[in-house]
């Protein structure tokens, strides 16, 4: 099941390096709802417990990490518009 969860996460975060600066309420809500269904939790269960139980982090954390990695990769490349 966690393998499927990783696929869902990758689909939800597709190209988040570009659009990730905007609020991701809809994407985060879809991820939380999916994780709750995996665990069989109700809508009032604690989200932190859910993340801990599955051993994952919030999508907003993953988005920020992907944005940072993308920026770092761009800044390290030789022909970058960031160096102008």
C-alpha positions as CSV (number, residue, x, y, z in Angstrom):
1,X,0.0,0.0,0.0
2,X,2.8,2.4,0.7
3,X,4.2,1.9,-2.8
4,X,0.9,3.0,-4.2
5,X,1.0,6.0,-1.8
6,X,4.4,7.0,-3.2
7,X,2.9,6.9,-6.7
8,X,0.0,9.1,-5.7
9,X,2.4,11.5,-4.0
10,X,4.4,11.7,-7.2
11,X,1.3,12.4,-9.3
12,X,0.1,15.1,-6.9
13,X,3.5,16.8,-6.8
14,X,4.1,16.7,-10.6
15,X,5.9,19.9,-11.6
16,X,5.6,21.3,-8.1
17,X,9.0,22.9,-8.6
18,X,7.2,25.5,-10.7
19,X,3.8,25.9,-9.1
20,X,4.8,24.9,-5.5
21,X,5.1,28.5,-4.2
22,X,1.3,28.8,-4.4
23,X,-0.9,27.4,-1.6
24,X,-1.6,23.7,-2.2
25,X,-4.8,23.3,-0.2
26,X,-6.6,21.1,-2.8
27,X,-3.5,18.9,-3.3
28,X,-2.9,18.6,0.4
29,X,-6.5,17.8,1.1
30,X,-6.5,15.0,-1.5
31,X,-3.4,13.5,0.0
32,X,-4.7,13.6,3.5
33,X,-8.0,12.1,2.5
34,X,-6.2,9.3,0.7
35,X,-4.0,8.6,3.7
36,X,-7.0,8.5,6.0
37,X,-8.7,5.9,3.8
38,X,-5.5,3.8,3.8
39,X,-5.5,3.8,7.6
40,X,-9.3,3.6,8.0
41,X,-9.4,6.8,10.0
42,X,-12.4,9.1,10.4
43,X,-12.3,12.8,9.3
44,X,-11.7,14.0,12.9
45,X,-8.5,12.0,13.4
46,X,-5.3,13.8,14.1
47,X,-3.3,14.5,11.0
48,X,0.0,14.4,12.8
49,X,-0.8,10.9,14.0
50,X,-1.6,9.8,10.5
51,X,1.7,11.1,9.2
52,X,3.6,9.4,12.0
53,X,1.7,6.1,11.6
54,X,2.5,6.0,7.8
55,X,6.1,7.4,8.3
56,X,5.6,10.2,5.8
57,X,5.7,14.0,5.9
58,X,3.3,16.6,4.6
59,X,3.1,17.4,0.9
60,X,4.0,21.0,1.7
61,X,7.3,19.9,3.1
62,X,8.0,17.8,0.1
63,X,7.1,20.6,-2.2
64,X,9.5,23.0,-0.5
65,X,12.2,20.5,-0.6
66,X,11.7,19.9,-4.4
67,X,11.7,23.7,-5.0
68,X,15.0,24.0,-3.1
69,X,16.6,21.2,-5.0
70,X,15.4,22.6,-8.4
71,X,16.7,26.1,-7.5
72,X,20.0,24.6,-6.4
73,X,20.3,22.6,-9.6
74,X,19.6,25.7,-11.7
75,X,22.1,27.8,-9.7
76,X,24.8,25.2,-10.2
77,X,24.3,24.9,-13.9
78,X,26.7,26.9,-16.1
79,X,24.1,28.6,-18.4
80,X,21.5,29.8,-16.0
81,X,19.3,32.9,-16.1
82,X,19.8,33.2,-12.4
83,X,23.5,34.2,-12.9
84,X,22.6,37.2,-15.1
